[in-house]
Structure formats: structure tokens, C-alpha cells
Amino acid sequence: MNNYFFIDGSALTAQVRQLWRAQPSFRKKRLCVRTFIKHLMLTLGELHGATYKRAIFYFPTGDEAAIEEFVVAPDYKSPGSVRDLSFKFCGTKLKKSAEFSKLVEEVVPSKFHDRFQKSEKGIDIEMCCDALRLASTGRMDRMFLLSNDADFVPLCRTLKEFGANISIIHLSEFSSPNLDLLREADSFDIVATNALETMFQEIPVEQSAEAAAADEGAAAETASAPAEGDEPQSEKPDTEPSDLDAKHDGAADGGKGEA
């Protein structure tokens, strides 16, 4: 069977953040995408017959930092690490969208998320083009879609007209599904909470140490910096300032104003 996993990277990282907030034990852990797909293969056998062609993770161009923060990508240099997985960078990440998305996910109830502007553009078009290309040539039997975007409703309808089945998947129960999208799906499945433990990995110790060292360095720099409005302390003895001292003080004041 020609089964494909289409993973909307922005939806995936959003669901990871929702899991972090709902389950503190998952904080500072990242999702191993290979283990995630392996679990879906073990638990959804009646849908895909234990076979799939490829799992594609779509991320906006320039969003590599999101991968390192939320997911563990395969080690492409290690033999046997990659098994029909690919990361596709396309579209555009909108400026300052990461901060906005975090605000929406932390403050706005999940049922209202779809009413806010997306944090990227072009990803859904790329996913639609790839899916339609496969389905129109008879090379897709089922698409497993991880997304919560109602913009994919027309795609689901069209794929079903080509004879493909649509399966919506979510990472956890803590993300509310889009009902319009579910109405067009042939199945909907969520990873069981007790299975998530096997998919998430602790952030490597060396990375945690580097982050801690950076935080300590920043704190030390902040502590040693003079407070705003404080005058720099002079090491000269309390004597009558000379003309040269006056010129030096004026230059220091000017440099301070530019900073």
C-alpha cells in the first residue's frame, strides 16, 4: 500500500508545547520523530497494513531552530538511523511569528487558535501540491495527516475523489482537533499518553551544560554592568580635576549617551 505521513511541522511543535504545559514531566524533553512514526506503525496496522512509503515533516524555511528545540531529527551520518523519513523546508516563516504563536498558545484557548494569523505561509500549499501529485498518479492509497488547519479540508475532499483515504493523527489529547477537518477524515487517532514516554528524550547533558553556562555568563555580565543612570567610578584620588580630566569626563559622557 502507498501510505504517506504528511506532518505539518508548525502543528507538531505547537502540540509539543501544549504537552509541555499540560504535563510538566515532559518539559526539557524533545520528540524523537523516528520513534513517533514507529509507534504509529505498530498501533495503526489495520489502516496501513504495516507499510508506508515515506514520512515527510514540513517546516518553514529558516525554522531550523524549532527542530532543535522541539524534536530529535535522525542522525543522517549514522548508518541505519534514517528510515524513510525526510524533513522538507519550504514556504516562509513570518517575522516575529514565533513570539506571537507562543503568546496565542499560552493565553488564547485552543478552540480559538484558528482565528489567528498563521505563523508561516506556503507550507500548506507545498503539502497540497505534493499530496495531489501523488494521488493524481495513483501513487497514494492513504494520507496520514498531522495538522489542525481547516485549510486542508478541500485537499481531503479532493484526495478522496482520487480514491485515497484520509487519516488525521494528533500527538496527544491535549490539543483540541478541528472538527471541520475531522468531518472530512476517514479516521482520527491520538497517541496514548502512556506511550508518549517512549517518544520523548531528555535534552543532552552537554547542551544543558552549555545553556547553563550561557545563563551564568549573562547573569554575571548583567551583575557587573553599571545600573542605568549610575556614573562610572573614578580610580583617581579625590583631587582637584585638571583640564585633561575634564576633557576625559566629557568624552566618557558622550560615549555613554551613544550606548
ZISULTA-V373615 format. One record per residue. N is the residue number from 1. SS is DSSP state (hx for helix, st for strand, lp for the rest). PHI is phi as a letter, one per 30 degrees, with the letter a starting at -180 (NA if undefined). Layout:
BEGIN
N | SS | PHI
N | SS | PHI
END
This chain:
BEGIN
1 | lp | NA
2 | lp | c
3 | st | c
4 | st | b
5 | st | c
6 | st | c
7 | st | c
8 | st | d
9 | hx | e
10 | hx | d
11 | hx | d
12 | hx | d
13 | hx | d
14 | hx | d
15 | hx | d
16 | hx | d
17 | hx | d
18 | hx | d
19 | hx | d
20 | hx | e
21 | hx | d
22 | hx | d
23 | lp | b
24 | hx | e
25 | hx | d
26 | hx | c
27 | lp | d
28 | lp | i
29 | st | b
30 | st | b
31 | st | d
32 | st | d
33 | hx | d
34 | hx | d
35 | hx | d
36 | hx | e
37 | hx | d
38 | hx | d
39 | hx | d
40 | hx | d
41 | hx | d
42 | hx | d
43 | hx | c
44 | lp | c
45 | hx | e
46 | hx | d
47 | hx | c
48 | hx | c
49 | lp | i
50 | lp | i
51 | lp | b
52 | lp | a
53 | lp | d
54 | st | a
55 | st | c
56 | st | c
57 | st | c
58 | st | c
59 | st | b
60 | st | d
61 | lp | e
62 | lp | i
63 | lp | c
64 | hx | e
65 | hx | d
66 | hx | d
67 | hx | d
68 | hx | d
69 | hx | d
70 | hx | c
71 | st | b
72 | st | c
73 | lp | d
74 | lp | d
75 | lp | d
76 | lp | d
77 | lp | d
78 | lp | c
79 | lp | e
80 | lp | i
81 | lp | d
82 | lp | c
83 | lp | b
84 | lp | h
85 | st | b
86 | st | b
87 | st | c
88 | st | c
89 | st | c
90 | st | a
91 | lp | i
92 | st | b
93 | st | d
94 | lp | d
95 | lp | d
96 | lp | i
97 | hx | d
98 | hx | d
99 | hx | d
100 | hx | d
101 | hx | d
102 | hx | d
103 | hx | d
104 | hx | d
105 | hx | d
106 | hx | d
107 | hx | c
108 | lp | d
109 | lp | e
110 | hx | e
111 | hx | d
112 | hx | c
113 | hx | d
114 | hx | d
115 | hx | d
116 | lp | c
117 | lp | d
118 | lp | d
119 | lp | d
120 | st | a
121 | st | b
122 | lp | j
123 | hx | d
124 | hx | d
125 | hx | d
126 | hx | d
127 | hx | d
128 | hx | d
129 | hx | d
130 | hx | d
131 | hx | d
132 | hx | d
133 | hx | d
134 | hx | d
135 | hx | d
136 | hx | d
137 | lp | c
138 | lp | i
139 | lp | c
140 | lp | b
141 | lp | c
142 | st | b
143 | st | c
144 | st | c
145 | st | c
146 | st | c
147 | lp | a
148 | lp | b
149 | lp | c
150 | hx | d
151 | hx | d
152 | hx | d
153 | hx | e
154 | hx | d
155 | hx | d
156 | hx | e
157 | hx | d
158 | hx | d
159 | hx | d
160 | hx | d
161 | hx | d
162 | lp | d
163 | lp | j
164 | lp | d
165 | st | c
166 | st | c
167 | st | b
168 | st | c
169 | st | b
170 | st | b
171 | lp | d
172 | lp | a
173 | lp | d
174 | lp | d
175 | lp | c
176 | lp | d
177 | lp | d
178 | lp | d
179 | hx | d
180 | hx | d
181 | hx | d
182 | hx | d
183 | hx | d
184 | lp | c
185 | lp | c
186 | lp | c
187 | st | a
188 | st | b
189 | st | b
190 | st | b
191 | lp | d
192 | lp | d
193 | hx | e
194 | hx | d
195 | hx | d
196 | hx | d
197 | lp | e
198 | lp | d
199 | lp | c
200 | st | c
201 | st | c
202 | st | d
203 | lp | d
204 | lp | e
205 | hx | e
206 | hx | d
207 | hx | d
208 | hx | d
209 | hx | d
210 | hx | d
211 | hx | d
212 | hx | d
213 | hx | d
214 | hx | d
215 | hx | d
216 | hx | d
217 | hx | d
218 | hx | d
219 | hx | d
220 | hx | d
221 | hx | d
222 | hx | d
223 | hx | d
224 | hx | d
225 | lp | d
226 | lp | d
227 | lp | d
228 | lp | d
229 | lp | j
230 | lp | d
231 | lp | d
232 | lp | d
233 | lp | d
234 | lp | c
235 | lp | d
236 | lp | d
237 | lp | d
238 | lp | d
239 | lp | b
240 | lp | d
241 | lp | d
242 | lp | d
243 | hx | d
244 | hx | d
245 | hx | d
246 | hx | d
247 | hx | d
248 | hx | d
249 | hx | d
250 | hx | d
251 | hx | d
252 | hx | d
253 | hx | d
254 | hx | d
255 | hx | d
256 | hx | d
257 | hx | d
258 | hx | d
259 | lp | d
END
